[in-house]
Amino acid sequence: MGSAAELAAAVLMVAGFPALMLAALVPSVPAFAAAAAVTYLADHYLHRKGSYLINRLGKVRAGLSIRFLIRELLLILLLARLSYADNLIYYGAIACFIAFYGLQAPHGALVQLIRNRRRMPVATRNVDLKSRIRIPDAPPRKLLHRSAEKMLHLDLFAVVGILLAAQVKSALIGFIGIGVTVALATLYVLALMPYVRGKKIPPNAERVLAAVDDWLGEYKPETVLYFSGSKDSAYQVNMWLDTMEKLDSKPLIILRERAILNNLAPTTVPVICVPGGVHLMNMDLSTVRVALYAANVGKNIHMLRVPTIKHVFIGHGDSDKLASVNPFSKVYDEVWTAGRAGRDRYAIADVGVRDEDIVEVGRPQLAPIQTWQGVPEGRIPTVLYAPTWEGWDDNPGNTSILLAGENIVRKLVTADPPVRVLYKPHPFTGTRSKEAKAAHQRITALVQKAAAERAADSRFVTDSAAQAQAKAELARIETRIAQLVGTGDKGRDEAEATRDGQVDVARHEEVARLRAEWNDAYWRSFPTWEHRVITGAEPRLYDCFNVSDAMVSDISSVVSDFIASGKPYAVTDSAEVGAEEFKRNNTAVRAAVILSNSADELGELLSAVRDPAADPLAEDRKELKQYLLGPDEPASIDQFNTAVANLALKAETRNVGQESRVAAATAESELANAVPGQRVSSAGDTDGVGTG
């Protein structure tokens, strides 16, 4: 249900219909009115919340229209039981509901037609179509938003009028309600009609596609990030947006699903969403030389078929998972990995990817992660505990939350000398497993209790004035960010978002600056010794990396990313396969302190933080960092840009050579046809009739 309130509303709505029938059979107008009010309100509440139950009812033939129709039929039954069968109000009610449902069909058809016509064949962001084609404003949102629910609720006037007529025995009140319902329903239909004709209709697909091609011809994109997937996979393309903005060549993002476009993070890069494969294949991409692919999906074939482009698999993370050595990678011209580890994975897997087709480019996304310089003087060390979630199965190696989490946190909050604990669980923690949710709640309680005890300890001093100032800064920054991003695409349909979807670069840059300021103020808004539970999108994981001196985590991409900091880290062997086997199976833990579920080995991690000079794994971490992520110099974004430029040159060389071969073949064919009855030999001499 999503919440206790939704569950209560669902129970009331389901129970309300039997109550309506009982009230109609008794008969009792007050009881019927009360039950009807409950069903109306509960139904409306569940729709507003987007409840799962509402969606399921439609699947079992108990959808919105059926529920309203049943309520109206029960009202007719009530009138019959009250002996109104020979009264005009009885026939008026029947005529009203027949007419009312007769208007549902044109209303639904108009709404669907408007939505279909305003669904663009190609949706864009940061693409200037406004100067090329006229895209009219959408109908007022109140006409289309939850339109079926609004239309059906117009029967409320008739229902109330008829119930009052039955109660006070005055047909006039009932006919007034009937008239209002029929009149409003008719007006609703008439209000929609102008938006399916004339200048209020967006241009057809042919004109839109021509405008996009015209823009492409003017912009001349050179490097494309291509992505297809479900809405839940939007993070895979979002992680590459910053890199695309920093390319030396002209970037373009091509998406295949509207759901991805709707979940795309703000960016200054032009974005084209092309759901139709035929539309994509007919699009003018003649200036593109490099296409980057962040995921292996079936729709990649629509772009891979273009021979003038060189195709590269860049993936969406670097780990030892099987997805990192997918045999499908053979279809790309090159596979780019972060460091040597990625190259070795393909060699060991032997899935057909040639070593000469692998290029090491580092991980540009890790640029915000700062390199460790040791614990600043006067500050106690900070240890980040960032476990992953329980996963889709009950494998004990998925997460440390269940078996080791409480032991880890308890040892950290009681460490002597003291350390600060930041607990940042995976957003999915507890979504599948009740045991994991309960463990997370216990860990949260441990951290919060330890924080309260430390706040009461006189050894830990608080700078109240500085923290108050930081909190005031946070409030100011949050207000400004809300002003800048509060509107966005809300209230706009796809056509309007395409027409007006050009990002304000100055605003975009200001938001980025404000988010950096927010992060700085956040960490200053509480003492540097205060334990903290951190959930939600902000502060981000990398921000937590930067204020931490060490980390405890599980096998996941979090560990691979943290290695970029060079800081000590520990990984929990929750399945307890043994330290040596654990390291053999997982490259990223080869320079980690391996924890058992008892977390007794945590002392090794804390010793490395307190005395970096005596850290036995420091050199191992440096070597592992370079092996996994490549060298620090040149910067990863520079390596990435170099790889793009080199591959673009290969594409251009191929295309020029192909054009030369085609031109030569054409010239030879034309020359052969120039003199009838003659053909040209390989040496260029004529051979055939008339050569005596």
Secondary structure as UniProt FT lines:
FT   HELIX           4..25
FT   TURN            26..27
FT   HELIX           29..49
FT   HELIX           52..59
FT   TURN            60..61
FT   HELIX           64..81
FT   TURN            82..83
FT   TURN            85..86
FT   HELIX           88..117
FT   STRAND          123..125
FT   TURN            130..132
FT   HELIX           141..144
FT   TURN            145..146
FT   HELIX           147..152
FT   TURN            153..154
FT   HELIX           155..168
FT   HELIX           171..192
FT   HELIX           193..196
FT   HELIX           198..200
FT   HELIX           205..219
FT   STRAND          223..227
FT   HELIX           231..233
FT   HELIX           234..238
FT   TURN            239..240
FT   HELIX           241..245
FT   STRAND          251..255
FT   HELIX           258..262
FT   STRAND          271..273
FT   HELIX           277..281
FT   TURN            286..287
FT   STRAND          290..293
FT   HELIX           298..300
FT   HELIX           301..304
FT   TURN            307..308
FT   STRAND          310..313
FT   HELIX           322..325
FT   HELIX           327..331
FT   STRAND          334..337
FT   HELIX           340..349
FT   HELIX           355..357
FT   STRAND          358..360
FT   HELIX           364..366
FT   TURN            367..368
FT   TURN            377..378
FT   STRAND          382..386
FT   TURN            396..397
FT   TURN            401..404
FT   HELIX           405..413
FT   STRAND          420..423
FT   TURN            427..430
FT   HELIX           434..455
FT   TURN            458..459
FT   HELIX           464..485
FT   TURN            488..491
FT   HELIX           494..500
FT   HELIX           505..524
FT   TURN            528..529
FT   STRAND          532..533
FT   HELIX           541..547
FT   STRAND          550..553
FT   HELIX           557..562
FT   HELIX           563..565
FT   STRAND          569..572
FT   TURN            574..575
FT   HELIX           579..585
FT   HELIX           587..589
FT   TURN            590..591
FT   STRAND          593..595
FT   TURN            597..598
FT   TURN            600..601
FT   HELIX           602..610
FT   HELIX           612..614
FT   TURN            616..617
FT   HELIX           618..629
FT   HELIX           636..674
FT   TURN            676..677
FT   STRAND          678..680
FT   TURN            682..683
FT   STRAND          686..688
FT   TURN            689..690
//
